[in-house]
Each structure stands twice: as C-alpha cells, then as structure tokens.
Amino acid sequence: MPEQKLTYGIIGNPVKHSLSPVMHNTAFKALAVDAVYQLFPLEEDEVESFLKDVRKTSSPIFGLNVTVPYKEKVIPFLDALSPFAQKAMAVNTIVVEPDRHLIGHNTDGAGFLAHLAELQFDLKGKRIVVLGAGGTARSILTALCLLPQRPESIHLYNRTHQKAKGLVADLGKRMDVGMVAVEASIDDLNIELADLLINTTSVGLHSDDPCLVDDSLIHADMLVYDVIYRPALTPLLELAQARGAKTANGLGLLFYQGVLSFQHWSGMPLDAKIKQKMRRSLLTYA
Ligand SMILES: NC(=O)c1ccc[n+]([C@@H]2O[C@H](COP(=O)([O-])OP(=O)(O)OC[C@H]3O[C@@H](n4cnc5c(N)ncnc54)[C@H](OP(=O)(O)O)[C@@H]3O)[C@@H](O)[C@H]2O)c1
C-alpha cells in the first residue's frame, strides 16, 4: 500500500472559507516538508469517530486545528489539555503525540496577545471593553484575566446578557475574573474611558451588517480591534478610522495563532523567514 502523506488540517463547520491551509501549506513548502494541510468539514455526530480514527497508528494525521462550532465539543475526546486550554476550556489546536494520544491546546489567546504586542499596545492598567461572549471572547478573556500585568478593567457586552454572565461565571471557576463586569445591554455601550475596544462578535462579516457601536462614542485615544479579518475594514473599523482611533483587524490574530499551532505540531520555533512567508500568504488571500 502506498504510504499516505503526512497530514494536518482543520475540523469545523463550515471550514471552506478558512485561510489556514494557505498559511500552513506555505510553511510546509518553505521548509521542504512533504506534508499537506487539508479542510475537514464535519457534522457534529462525526467529530468523535473522526478523532477516534486519528488515534489509529495507520492515520496520516499528526495535527489539527479546531474551529467553530467544535472548540469546546472536542474536549471530551482528547487525552489531555495544555494549562491554558484547561483554563479556557476551549481548544483550537490538537497535537497527535507519537503514541497517538491527543493533546488539546489553545493558541487563540496567546495569538491575540502576540498581535497586541506587535502593535506595541501594553495591556497593563488599561480599560478594556469587549463586545461578544462566544468562543473567541472566551479565549481572549482567559488570556486577559491570566495576564500577570493586569488590565484595570474589562467591561463585557453581549446581545444575550445571560450568555455573557454564563461565560464569566464559568471562567470564574478556574481564574480570577474580578476585573470583568458583565454589562446589562449592548444598547447602553459606554466606551468613553476605554483604551481598547475589542469586537469578538460576528457582526461585520457581511457587507450589509450594521455597526454595533455609535460612531459618536469612538474617540481618538483608543485602539479598536476587530477579530474579523475578511472584510479587512469592517464598518466598525471604518468608523473608528474616521474618528481618528487606531485600528487593527484579526489577520494578525489569525497569523499568530497559526504560527503557535505549527510550533506545537513541530515542537520547534519557526524561523522568521518562514513566518514572513506565512504572513504574506495570508495577505495575498485575505
Ligand atoms: N481572527 C481570527 O483568527 C479569528 C479567530 C476566531 C474567530 N474569528 C471571528 O470571530 C467572530 C466570532 O467568532 P466566535 O467563534 O466567537 O463565534 P460565536 O461563538 O458564534 O459567537 C458569536 C458572537 O457574536 C454575537 N452576535 C452574533 N450576531 C449578532 C448580532 N446580530 N448582534 C449582536 N451580536 C451578535 C453573539 O451574540 P449572542 O451570544 O447574543 O448570540 C456572540 O457573542 C467570527 O466573525 C469569526 O470569524 C476570528
């Protein structure tokens, strides 16, 4: 039987718009590694059996990314979690160990922090407002709450108030969430004193999406960060730029979480030149 190519990939639903194959296949090519990164669209009832197959010694799969809606759902099917994934209770990276044990990691939180560091935004003592309480907010809030140099405050707004309360209550079982205040309604958004506004909602993905933030609220002394990267300029970022605020989209987060995933799979840091090629590949397709 011909030997199957070393395989990596992303599981989720949908996955067809993912830019991860572009980034990781660029890295394999640049490193002259004979491996491929593929899309694995899965229905919910297929996740367990897919991961069971990955455990088999005959499987060519040595690493996976996990995206919506399975970042929490994969956890019962893994053997162990990294300390950060254990805190967040969300996994976006699976390492297949040589003994075929599956280890869950979360590189979204560290990817977000790495992008902010690149933007030279120091989080210590800052007043932060987060919009949204889904999977991305879970990883970002975990990263913020675990920072040794703590922000001053985090105000969390979500369309569904109960979901935001539930998220913070859950995180609070495993970390100090004392700096997080769950606000009652996104309609009463207060960002007057905010240094950093982070949109983690999916509002802005579609061309006819509204902007959740009234433009008069945005001021020039803040960084407005939108985790969405396609479109590169969401209505929120467009307004923020018009108001003179600094802005960033989520392409940097996508890049850094991908680099960190790759490093978990290979067990080695990536060379700066390879990282540059990965980033360029994203910029070409984003
Ligand atoms: N840059 C990156 O690398 C990266 C990584 C991950 C995700 N993302 C992006 O992040 C976004 C969120 O992903 P996710 O995994 O966190 O999704 P999710 O778990 O489904 O959460 C979606 C969030 O958006 C809110 N929302 C949805 N429609 C809304 C509306 N019409 N008005 C107000 N709020 C609304 C939801 O509020 P409710 O709780 O009320 O439903 C929830 O808070 C997506 O656009 C995704 O593409 C980017």
The ligand as an ORCA input file, in Angstrom:
! r2SCAN-3c Opt
* xyz 0 1
  N      -9.010     36.494     13.566
  C      -9.116     35.241     13.881
  O      -8.170     34.462     13.818
  C     -10.429     34.739     14.394
  C     -10.460     33.596     15.194
  C     -11.709     33.134     15.642
  C     -12.857     33.787     15.274
  N     -12.787     34.887     14.485
  C     -14.025     35.611     14.130
  O     -14.640     35.984     15.341
  C     -16.049     36.080     15.163
  C     -16.764     35.378     16.294
  O     -16.410     34.031     16.313
  P     -16.853     33.099     17.535
  O     -16.221     31.785     17.300
  O     -16.609     33.793     18.823
  O     -18.423     32.981     17.263
  P     -19.590     32.557     18.284
  O     -19.069     31.688     19.345
  O     -20.682     32.057     17.414
  O     -20.051     33.947     18.952
  C     -20.664     34.941     18.173
  C     -20.845     36.201     18.991
  O     -21.380     37.207     18.126
  C     -22.598     37.726     18.703
  N     -23.533     38.095     17.629
  C     -23.847     37.381     16.536
  N     -24.740     38.048     15.782
  C     -25.011     39.221     16.446
  C     -25.856     40.334     16.191
  N     -26.605     40.386     15.079
  N     -25.869     41.354     17.073
  C     -25.079     41.316     18.176
  N     -24.258     40.282     18.481
  C     -24.227     39.246     17.631
  C     -23.131     36.576     19.534
  O     -24.026     37.091     20.487
  P     -25.142     36.146     21.192
  O     -24.440     35.497     22.347
  O     -26.206     37.074     21.588
  O     -25.585     35.149     20.152
  C     -21.824     36.053     20.157
  O     -21.417     36.867     21.204
  C     -16.329     35.470     13.781
  O     -16.557     36.524     12.897
  C     -15.051     34.746     13.435
  O     -14.838     34.719     12.046
  C     -11.589     35.389     14.051
*
